[in-house]
Every structure is written in structure tokens, then in C-alpha cells.
Amino acid sequence: MFFLLTINTQAQTDVAVTDEELGKYATAMDSVNELTLELMDSITLMVKNTTVVNAARYNDLSKIVNDENKLAEAKATPEEIAFVKSVADYKSKGTSEINAAFQSLAKDYVGAATFNKVKKALAADAELKGKYDSLMEELKKDNVRTVE
């Protein structure tokens, strides 16, 4: 029994997350969240400000933009198709940039080993998760939304 207790204590020590590690992880995740919101806001503004399609039509066409038969059934114009595809390209490029930023933050700012340690600890430790959630709420306060 004592042997198992010793192993368990050692395992907990190995994954102990410092406040600094948690702070860096939270800052990295907040940055990625903010980039994602900025991309979503940009796409929303693109759709809002176009005269080619209204938002409802855009939403319908974006679901079928790669299906010629469904586009024909929906009587999509070449201009509508071009706009929807341009937004999809913009979203794809933005998503790639966010993924690159995420990888860079995880590897270069937080550190790959630390990032994985914190991520694993958050899944296993409710108290740490609560602390993380509080940090994220605090960090979120300075995030600026351009579209509501």
C-alpha cells in the first residue's frame, strides 16, 4: 500500500503546474481565441457589407458552394458563387494563419513540453481547471469585438 501511495505522490509532483506555466498557457490560448474572433468578425463584416448576397443567402450558398447541381437548383449567380468562394478562401487562409500562430505560441512561448503538461493537467485537475477558467475570463476582458 505504501509503495502505491509513493508512486501516486511522485506522479502528481511530475505534473505539477506552476502559476507561471498556467499563465503562459492561458495567455497563448487567449491569443488564439482573440485571433479566431477577429477572423469571424472580418467574415461577418464581409458578408454584411456586400451587395452581392444577403446574410441568409450567403449562409445557404456557403453550404453548397462546391456542389454544381445544388448551386444550379438554388439559381446561384456567378457573382454570388464568386463571393462565397472568396469568403471561403479568406477563411481558409485566416484559419491557416491562426493554426501557425497556435503552433508557434505552444512551441516557442509556452514550450511544447509545458504546453502538453498543462493541457493534460487541466483535463485531470478540477481545481487547476477552475483557476484556468478564471484566468481566461480575466484575459478575455481586453479582447475587442468589432461586430456584435
C-alpha positions as CSV (number, residue, x, y, z in Angstrom):
1,M,0.0,0.0,0.0
2,F,2.8,2.5,0.9
3,F,4.5,1.7,-2.4
4,L,1.4,2.7,-4.4
5,L,1.0,5.9,-2.4
6,T,4.6,6.9,-3.1
7,I,4.1,6.3,-6.8
8,N,0.9,8.3,-6.9
9,T,2.6,11.2,-5.0
10,Q,5.5,11.2,-7.4
11,A,3.2,11.2,-10.4
12,Q,1.4,14.2,-9.0
13,T,4.7,16.0,-8.5
14,D,5.8,15.4,-12.0
15,V,2.7,17.1,-13.5
16,A,2.5,20.0,-11.0
17,V,1.8,23.1,-12.9
18,T,3.2,26.4,-11.7
19,D,1.3,29.7,-11.8
20,E,3.8,30.9,-14.4
21,E,3.2,27.9,-16.7
22,L,-0.6,28.2,-16.3
23,G,-0.4,32.0,-17.0
24,K,1.6,31.4,-20.2
25,Y,-0.7,28.7,-21.4
26,A,-3.8,30.9,-20.7
27,T,-2.2,33.8,-22.5
28,A,-1.4,31.7,-25.5
29,M,-5.0,30.3,-25.6
30,D,-6.5,33.7,-25.2
31,S,-4.4,35.0,-28.1
32,V,-5.6,32.2,-30.3
33,N,-9.2,32.8,-29.2
34,E,-8.8,36.5,-30.0
35,L,-7.4,35.7,-33.5
36,T,-10.3,33.4,-34.1
37,L,-12.8,36.1,-33.0
38,E,-11.1,38.6,-35.3
39,L,-11.4,36.3,-38.2
40,M,-15.1,35.6,-37.5
41,D,-15.7,39.3,-37.2
42,S,-14.0,40.0,-40.5
43,I,-16.1,37.4,-42.3
44,T,-19.2,38.8,-40.7
45,L,-18.4,42.3,-42.0
46,M,-17.5,41.0,-45.4
47,V,-21.0,39.4,-45.6
48,K,-22.8,42.3,-44.1
49,N,-21.1,44.9,-46.4
50,T,-21.5,43.1,-49.7
51,T,-24.3,44.0,-52.2
52,V,-23.9,40.6,-53.9
53,V,-25.9,38.5,-51.4
54,N,-27.7,39.0,-48.1
55,A,-26.6,37.0,-45.0
56,A,-29.3,34.4,-45.2
57,R,-28.5,33.7,-48.9
58,Y,-24.7,33.6,-48.1
59,N,-25.3,31.0,-45.4
60,D,-27.4,28.9,-47.7
61,L,-24.9,29.1,-50.6
62,S,-21.8,28.5,-48.4
63,K,-23.2,25.1,-47.5
64,I,-23.5,24.0,-51.2
65,V,-20.8,26.1,-52.9
66,N,-18.8,23.0,-54.0
67,D,-21.9,21.2,-55.5
68,E,-22.7,22.5,-59.0
69,N,-26.0,20.7,-59.1
70,K,-27.2,22.3,-55.9
71,L,-26.0,25.7,-56.9
72,A,-28.0,25.4,-60.1
73,E,-31.1,24.3,-58.1
74,A,-30.6,27.4,-55.9
75,K,-30.2,29.5,-59.0
76,A,-26.9,30.9,-57.7
77,T,-25.4,33.6,-59.9
78,P,-21.8,33.6,-60.9
79,E,-21.3,36.7,-58.7
80,E,-22.8,35.0,-55.7
81,I,-20.7,31.9,-56.2
82,A,-17.5,34.0,-56.7
83,F,-18.3,36.0,-53.5
84,V,-19.0,32.9,-51.4
85,K,-15.8,31.2,-52.7
86,S,-13.8,34.4,-51.9
87,V,-15.0,34.3,-48.4
88,A,-14.2,30.6,-48.1
89,D,-10.7,31.3,-49.3
90,Y,-10.3,34.2,-46.9
91,K,-11.5,32.0,-44.0
92,S,-9.1,29.1,-45.1
93,K,-6.1,31.5,-45.2
94,G,-7.1,33.0,-41.9
95,T,-7.5,29.6,-40.3
96,S,-4.1,28.6,-41.5
97,E,-2.5,31.7,-40.0
98,I,-4.3,31.0,-36.7
99,N,-3.0,27.4,-36.7
100,A,0.5,28.6,-37.4
101,A,0.2,31.2,-34.6
102,F,-1.1,28.5,-32.2
103,Q,1.8,26.2,-33.0
104,S,4.3,29.0,-32.6
105,L,2.8,30.0,-29.2
106,A,2.7,26.5,-28.0
107,K,6.2,25.7,-29.0
108,D,8.1,29.0,-28.7
109,Y,6.2,30.9,-26.0
110,V,4.9,28.2,-23.7
111,G,7.2,25.4,-24.7
112,A,6.0,22.2,-26.2
113,A,6.6,20.0,-23.1
114,T,5.0,22.6,-20.8
115,F,2.0,23.1,-23.1
116,N,1.3,19.4,-23.1
117,K,1.8,19.1,-19.3
118,V,-0.6,22.0,-18.7
119,K,-3.2,20.6,-21.2
120,K,-3.0,17.2,-19.6
121,A,-3.2,18.6,-16.0
122,L,-6.3,20.7,-16.9
123,A,-8.1,17.6,-18.0
124,A,-7.3,15.8,-14.7
125,D,-7.4,18.6,-12.1
126,A,-10.7,20.3,-11.4
127,E,-9.1,22.9,-9.1
128,L,-6.5,23.8,-11.7
129,K,-9.2,24.0,-14.4
130,G,-11.1,26.5,-12.2
131,K,-8.0,28.6,-11.8
132,Y,-7.5,28.4,-15.6
133,D,-11.1,29.4,-16.3
134,S,-10.8,32.4,-14.0
135,L,-7.6,33.5,-15.8
136,M,-9.3,33.1,-19.2
137,E,-12.2,35.3,-18.0
138,E,-9.8,38.0,-16.9
139,L,-7.8,37.8,-20.1
140,K,-11.0,37.9,-22.2
141,K,-11.9,41.4,-20.8
142,D,-9.3,43.1,-23.1
143,N,-10.5,41.3,-26.2
144,V,-12.2,43.7,-28.6
145,R,-15.1,42.6,-30.8
146,T,-15.7,44.6,-33.9
147,V,-19.1,43.0,-34.6
148,E,-21.8,42.2,-32.1
